[in-house]
Amino acid sequence: MATALRHEFYETDERVTLSIFDRGADPAGVSVQFEPRKLSYTNGDKSLVLEPLKGQITTDACEFTVGKVKVEIRLAKTAPGRWGGLVGDSPDPLANSAAPSSSVTTTSVKPKKNWEGITTEILTSEKEKSTEEDPNVGGDSTLNSFFQKIFGDADEDTKRAMMKSYQESGGTTLSTNWDDVKKAPVEVKPPAGSEWKKWN
């Protein structure tokens, strides 16, 4: 009876690297066969068959090396992207619609994703939230427009106070009170845990 082998893998978008732990494997006795959706490994009475692979592989670009502790197999993915597992029935974008053993051939047409519509939907759903509901909506642009509105509606003293406090504090303080700001230079107040350094 064949002995099952412990194995593990990691992947990038382009390849899957599979380690089969077969200590002291003789390179002459190891056989690895690559098929578009199948991998077969045998070494004497030890074997490992992975089928169907989660995605399609380019068989002539796959390779393996036999080490002292493990055999490392590198599978070249035909289509870039993450599999998330080694085997499974996930739809393969490159598989030709494999005809079943009967003479009837079925082809299925996948509906195309409307990315434009999805993007618009996300953007409009974000616009529906106001800054009152979620203060983080819009990020810096919302904050900038908020300050621009304050500045635009302000009288001359308030504008002067905002400009002086912002410039003298290196952007760490923004005051609208001219009476406080006109007396002396505005202190730099870095956020807690930060240290202010002047760049020359």
Short mmCIF file of the C-alpha atoms (twelve columns), coordinates in Angstrom:
data_MODEL
# 
_entry.id   MODEL 
# 
loop_
_atom_site.group_PDB 
_atom_site.id 
_atom_site.type_symbol 
_atom_site.label_atom_id 
_atom_site.label_alt_id 
_atom_site.label_comp_id 
_atom_site.label_asym_id 
_atom_site.label_seq_id 
_atom_site.Cartn_x 
_atom_site.Cartn_y 
_atom_site.Cartn_z 
_atom_site.pdbx_PDB_model_num 
ATOM 1   C CA . MET A 1   0.000   0.000  0.000   1 
ATOM 2   C CA . ALA A 2   1.273   3.494  -0.896  1 
ATOM 3   C CA . THR A 3   2.440   5.691  1.941   1 
ATOM 4   C CA . ALA A 4   0.922   9.186  2.033   1 
ATOM 5   C CA . LEU A 5   3.447   12.013 2.189   1 
ATOM 6   C CA . ARG A 6   3.298   15.153 4.289   1 
ATOM 7   C CA . HIS A 7   3.379   18.258 2.134   1 
ATOM 8   C CA . GLU A 8   2.873   21.994 2.333   1 
ATOM 9   C CA . PHE A 9   2.856   24.879 -0.132  1 
ATOM 10  C CA . TYR A 10  3.073   28.615 -0.526  1 
ATOM 11  C CA . GLU A 11  2.152   30.671 -3.560  1 
ATOM 12  C CA . THR A 12  2.725   33.912 -5.405  1 
ATOM 13  C CA . ASP A 13  0.572   35.194 -8.263  1 
ATOM 14  C CA . GLU A 14  2.857   33.427 -10.769 1 
ATOM 15  C CA . ARG A 15  3.770   30.115 -9.106  1 
ATOM 16  C CA . VAL A 16  3.046   27.555 -6.415  1 
ATOM 17  C CA . THR A 17  5.997   26.095 -4.498  1 
ATOM 18  C CA . LEU A 18  5.151   22.701 -3.032  1 
ATOM 19  C CA . SER A 19  7.364   20.918 -0.505  1 
ATOM 20  C CA . ILE A 20  6.937   17.152 -0.199  1 
ATOM 21  C CA . PHE A 21  8.694   15.816 2.903   1 
ATOM 22  C CA . ASP A 22  10.396  12.652 1.670   1 
ATOM 23  C CA . ARG A 23  13.646  12.403 3.665   1 
ATOM 24  C CA . GLY A 24  16.594  10.827 1.838   1 
ATOM 25  C CA . ALA A 25  14.745  10.527 -1.497  1 
ATOM 26  C CA . ASP A 26  16.993  9.221  -4.259  1 
ATOM 27  C CA . PRO A 27  16.797  11.586 -7.268  1 
ATOM 28  C CA . ALA A 28  16.945  8.560  -9.589  1 
ATOM 29  C CA . GLY A 29  13.901  6.998  -7.907  1 
ATOM 30  C CA . VAL A 30  11.712  10.136 -7.830  1 
ATOM 31  C CA . SER A 31  9.109   10.594 -10.549 1 
ATOM 32  C CA . VAL A 32  7.056   13.769 -10.924 1 
ATOM 33  C CA . GLN A 33  4.439   14.101 -13.650 1 
ATOM 34  C CA . PHE A 34  2.813   17.418 -14.518 1 
ATOM 35  C CA . GLU A 35  -0.567  17.692 -16.234 1 
ATOM 36  C CA . PRO A 36  -2.593  20.907 -16.732 1 
ATOM 37  C CA . ARG A 37  -4.749  20.219 -13.616 1 
ATOM 38  C CA . LYS A 38  -2.887  17.303 -11.986 1 
ATOM 39  C CA . LEU A 39  0.404   16.570 -10.227 1 
ATOM 40  C CA . SER A 40  1.653   13.010 -9.551  1 
ATOM 41  C CA . TYR A 41  4.653   12.274 -7.314  1 
ATOM 42  C CA . THR A 42  6.039   8.771  -6.753  1 
ATOM 43  C CA . ASN A 43  9.127   7.432  -5.023  1 
ATOM 44  C CA . GLY A 44  9.045   3.653  -4.541  1 
ATOM 45  C CA . ASP A 45  5.929   2.877  -2.485  1 
ATOM 46  C CA . LYS A 46  5.434   6.540  -1.529  1 
ATOM 47  C CA . SER A 47  3.150   8.665  -3.664  1 
ATOM 48  C CA . LEU A 48  1.150   11.872 -3.724  1 
ATOM 49  C CA . VAL A 49  -1.448  12.774 -6.330  1 
ATOM 50  C CA . LEU A 50  -3.028  16.230 -6.333  1 
ATOM 51  C CA . GLU A 51  -6.099  16.435 -8.560  1 
ATOM 52  C CA . PRO A 52  -7.823  18.565 -9.668  1 
ATOM 53  C CA . LEU A 53  -5.408  21.403 -9.028  1 
ATOM 54  C CA . LYS A 54  -7.145  24.685 -8.089  1 
ATOM 55  C CA . GLY A 55  -5.881  26.302 -11.293 1 
ATOM 56  C CA . GLN A 56  -4.196  25.332 -14.518 1 
ATOM 57  C CA . ILE A 57  -0.406  24.947 -14.745 1 
ATOM 58  C CA . THR A 58  1.958   25.326 -17.677 1 
ATOM 59  C CA . THR A 59  3.500   21.844 -17.591 1 
ATOM 60  C CA . ASP A 60  6.725   22.569 -19.506 1 
ATOM 61  C CA . ALA A 61  7.547   25.490 -17.163 1 
ATOM 62  C CA . CYS A 62  7.239   23.381 -13.989 1 
ATOM 63  C CA . GLU A 63  10.313  21.908 -12.269 1 
ATOM 64  C CA . PHE A 64  11.445  20.102 -9.142  1 
ATOM 65  C CA . THR A 65  14.563  19.542 -7.049  1 
ATOM 66  C CA . VAL A 66  15.290  16.611 -4.748  1 
ATOM 67  C CA . GLY A 67  16.894  17.622 -1.447  1 
ATOM 68  C CA . LYS A 68  18.010  15.654 1.612   1 
ATOM 69  C CA . VAL A 69  14.821  16.321 3.594   1 
ATOM 70  C CA . LYS A 70  12.245  17.309 0.992   1 
ATOM 71  C CA . VAL A 71  11.447  17.476 -2.680  1 
ATOM 72  C CA . GLU A 72  10.582  20.997 -3.821  1 
ATOM 73  C CA . ILE A 73  8.216   21.281 -6.764  1 
ATOM 74  C CA . ARG A 74  7.611   24.591 -8.534  1 
ATOM 75  C CA . LEU A 75  4.351   24.825 -10.452 1 
ATOM 76  C CA . ALA A 76  4.049   27.631 -13.027 1 
ATOM 77  C CA . LYS A 77  0.516   29.064 -13.071 1 
ATOM 78  C CA . THR A 78  -0.989  29.531 -16.505 1 
ATOM 79  C CA . ALA A 79  -3.140  32.420 -15.271 1 
ATOM 80  C CA . PRO A 80  -1.720  34.788 -12.627 1 
ATOM 81  C CA . GLY A 81  -3.631  35.053 -9.368  1 
ATOM 82  C CA . ARG A 82  -4.006  33.374 -5.996  1 
ATOM 83  C CA . TRP A 83  -5.512  29.897 -5.711  1 
ATOM 84  C CA . GLY A 84  -5.975  29.883 -1.948  1 
ATOM 85  C CA . GLY A 85  -5.513  26.106 -1.917  1 
ATOM 86  C CA . LEU A 86  -3.880  23.302 -3.903  1 
ATOM 87  C CA . VAL A 87  -6.849  21.268 -5.026  1 
ATOM 88  C CA . GLY A 88  -10.475 22.109 -5.641  1 
ATOM 89  C CA . ASP A 89  -13.159 22.615 -8.213  1 
ATOM 90  C CA . SER A 90  -12.784 26.351 -8.561  1 
ATOM 91  C CA . PRO A 91  -13.655 27.394 -12.124 1 
ATOM 92  C CA . ASP A 92  -10.544 27.581 -14.253 1 
ATOM 93  C CA . PRO A 93  -10.613 30.651 -16.507 1 
ATOM 94  C CA . LEU A 94  -8.338  28.970 -19.065 1 
ATOM 95  C CA . ALA A 95  -9.876  25.510 -19.171 1 
ATOM 96  C CA . ASN A 96  -11.365 24.804 -22.548 1 
ATOM 97  C CA . SER A 97  -14.941 23.796 -21.932 1 
ATOM 98  C CA . ALA A 98  -13.989 20.157 -21.496 1 
ATOM 99  C CA . ALA A 99  -16.569 18.047 -23.258 1 
ATOM 100 C CA . PRO A 100 -18.152 15.416 -21.048 1 
ATOM 101 C CA . SER A 101 -17.712 11.801 -22.148 1 
ATOM 102 C CA . SER A 102 -21.042 11.971 -23.970 1 
ATOM 103 C CA . SER A 103 -21.187 13.410 -27.461 1 
ATOM 104 C CA . VAL A 104 -23.050 16.522 -26.280 1 
ATOM 105 C CA . THR A 105 -20.825 19.560 -25.887 1 
ATOM 106 C CA . THR A 106 -22.041 22.325 -23.622 1 
ATOM 107 C CA . THR A 107 -20.535 25.747 -23.504 1 
ATOM 108 C CA . SER A 108 -21.413 28.187 -20.810 1 
ATOM 109 C CA . VAL A 109 -20.984 31.909 -21.195 1 
ATOM 110 C CA . LYS A 110 -20.048 33.691 -17.995 1 
ATOM 111 C CA . PRO A 111 -21.716 37.056 -17.553 1 
ATOM 112 C CA . LYS A 112 -19.053 39.754 -17.636 1 
ATOM 113 C CA . LYS A 113 -18.612 41.789 -14.475 1 
ATOM 114 C CA . ASN A 114 -19.643 45.381 -14.905 1 
ATOM 115 C CA . TRP A 115 -16.663 46.963 -13.119 1 
ATOM 116 C CA . GLU A 116 -17.760 50.446 -14.199 1 
ATOM 117 C CA . GLY A 117 -21.137 49.924 -12.533 1 
ATOM 118 C CA . ILE A 118 -19.561 48.501 -9.367  1 
ATOM 119 C CA . THR A 119 -17.177 51.478 -9.089  1 
ATOM 120 C CA . THR A 120 -20.045 53.937 -9.596  1 
ATOM 121 C CA . GLU A 121 -22.121 52.074 -7.021  1 
ATOM 122 C CA . ILE A 122 -19.318 52.247 -4.446  1 
ATOM 123 C CA . LEU A 123 -18.712 55.937 -5.101  1 
ATOM 124 C CA . THR A 124 -22.400 56.878 -4.899  1 
ATOM 125 C CA . SER A 125 -22.930 54.809 -1.768  1 
ATOM 126 C CA . GLU A 126 -20.023 56.686 -0.180  1 
ATOM 127 C CA . LYS A 127 -21.452 60.031 -1.244  1 
ATOM 128 C CA . GLU A 128 -24.730 59.216 0.470   1 
ATOM 129 C CA . LYS A 129 -23.008 59.284 3.865   1 
ATOM 130 C CA . SER A 130 -22.492 62.761 5.220   1 
ATOM 131 C CA . THR A 131 -19.679 63.880 7.491   1 
ATOM 132 C CA . GLU A 132 -22.206 64.124 10.321  1 
ATOM 133 C CA . GLU A 133 -22.944 60.371 10.007  1 
ATOM 134 C CA . ASP A 134 -19.330 59.339 9.585   1 
ATOM 135 C CA . PRO A 135 -16.566 61.856 10.354  1 
ATOM 136 C CA . ASN A 136 -14.061 59.738 8.402   1 
ATOM 137 C CA . VAL A 137 -15.929 59.989 5.080   1 
ATOM 138 C CA . GLY A 138 -13.760 61.764 2.535   1 
ATOM 139 C CA . GLY A 139 -10.580 61.829 4.647   1 
ATOM 140 C CA . ASP A 140 -8.170  64.720 4.023   1 
ATOM 141 C CA . SER A 141 -10.207 66.225 1.196   1 
ATOM 142 C CA . THR A 142 -13.192 66.658 3.528   1 
ATOM 143 C CA . LEU A 143 -10.951 68.179 6.192   1 
ATOM 144 C CA . ASN A 144 -9.392  70.568 3.666   1 
ATOM 145 C CA . SER A 145 -12.784 71.664 2.341   1 
ATOM 146 C CA . PHE A 146 -13.931 72.171 5.953   1 
ATOM 147 C CA . PHE A 147 -10.960 74.481 6.655   1 
ATOM 148 C CA . GLN A 148 -11.436 76.257 3.309   1 
ATOM 149 C CA . LYS A 149 -15.063 76.959 4.234   1 
ATOM 150 C CA . ILE A 150 -14.039 78.372 7.635   1 
ATOM 151 C CA . PHE A 151 -11.328 80.478 5.978   1 
ATOM 152 C CA . GLY A 152 -13.645 81.658 3.175   1 
ATOM 153 C CA . ASP A 153 -16.390 82.778 5.576   1 
ATOM 154 C CA . ALA A 154 -13.994 84.391 8.067   1 
ATOM 155 C CA . ASP A 155 -13.302 88.073 8.670   1 
ATOM 156 C CA . GLU A 156 -9.812  89.551 8.113   1 
ATOM 157 C CA . ASP A 157 -8.656  89.022 11.734  1 
ATOM 158 C CA . THR A 158 -9.677  85.352 11.700  1 
ATOM 159 C CA . LYS A 159 -7.898  84.797 8.361   1 
ATOM 160 C CA . ARG A 160 -4.764  86.490 9.733   1 
ATOM 161 C CA . ALA A 161 -4.915  84.334 12.889  1 
ATOM 162 C CA . MET A 162 -5.292  81.133 10.856  1 
ATOM 163 C CA . MET A 163 -2.379  81.978 8.545   1 
ATOM 164 C CA . LYS A 164 -0.017  83.115 11.327  1 
ATOM 165 C CA . SER A 165 -0.780  80.196 13.676  1 
ATOM 166 C CA . TYR A 166 -0.471  77.583 10.934  1 
ATOM 167 C CA . GLN A 167 2.813   78.943 9.511   1 
ATOM 168 C CA . GLU A 168 4.576   79.652 12.808  1 
ATOM 169 C CA . SER A 169 3.600   76.309 14.362  1 
ATOM 170 C CA . GLY A 170 4.770   74.343 11.338  1 
ATOM 171 C CA . GLY A 171 1.219   73.146 10.692  1 
ATOM 172 C CA . THR A 172 0.670   71.816 14.221  1 
ATOM 173 C CA . THR A 173 -1.706  74.547 15.410  1 
ATOM 174 C CA . LEU A 174 -4.594  76.358 13.728  1 
ATOM 175 C CA . SER A 175 -6.157  79.227 15.638  1 
ATOM 176 C CA . THR A 176 -8.977  81.556 14.631  1 
ATOM 177 C CA . ASN A 177 -8.434  83.976 17.542  1 
ATOM 178 C CA . TRP A 178 -6.341  86.943 16.349  1 
ATOM 179 C CA . ASP A 179 -6.165  88.495 19.856  1 
ATOM 180 C CA . ASP A 180 -4.265  85.414 21.145  1 
ATOM 181 C CA . VAL A 181 -2.098  84.887 18.054  1 
ATOM 182 C CA . LYS A 182 -0.927  88.520 17.505  1 
ATOM 183 C CA . LYS A 183 0.781   88.760 20.934  1 
ATOM 184 C CA . ALA A 184 3.652   86.325 20.314  1 
ATOM 185 C CA . PRO A 185 4.935   83.628 17.936  1 
ATOM 186 C CA . VAL A 186 2.761   80.502 17.956  1 
ATOM 187 C CA . GLU A 187 4.335   77.480 19.637  1 
ATOM 188 C CA . VAL A 188 4.958   74.259 17.764  1 
ATOM 189 C CA . LYS A 189 2.760   71.541 19.296  1 
ATOM 190 C CA . PRO A 190 3.588   68.144 17.760  1 
ATOM 191 C CA . PRO A 191 1.091   65.301 18.332  1 
ATOM 192 C CA . ALA A 192 1.590   63.183 21.469  1 
ATOM 193 C CA . GLY A 193 4.509   60.795 21.058  1 
ATOM 194 C CA . SER A 194 6.060   62.868 18.243  1 
ATOM 195 C CA . GLU A 195 9.118   65.077 18.327  1 
ATOM 196 C CA . TRP A 196 9.446   68.293 16.323  1 
ATOM 197 C CA . LYS A 197 12.611  68.658 14.263  1 
ATOM 198 C CA . LYS A 198 13.414  71.654 12.116  1 
ATOM 199 C CA . TRP A 199 14.648  70.877 8.620   1 
ATOM 200 C CA . ASN A 200 17.316  73.151 7.208   1 
# 
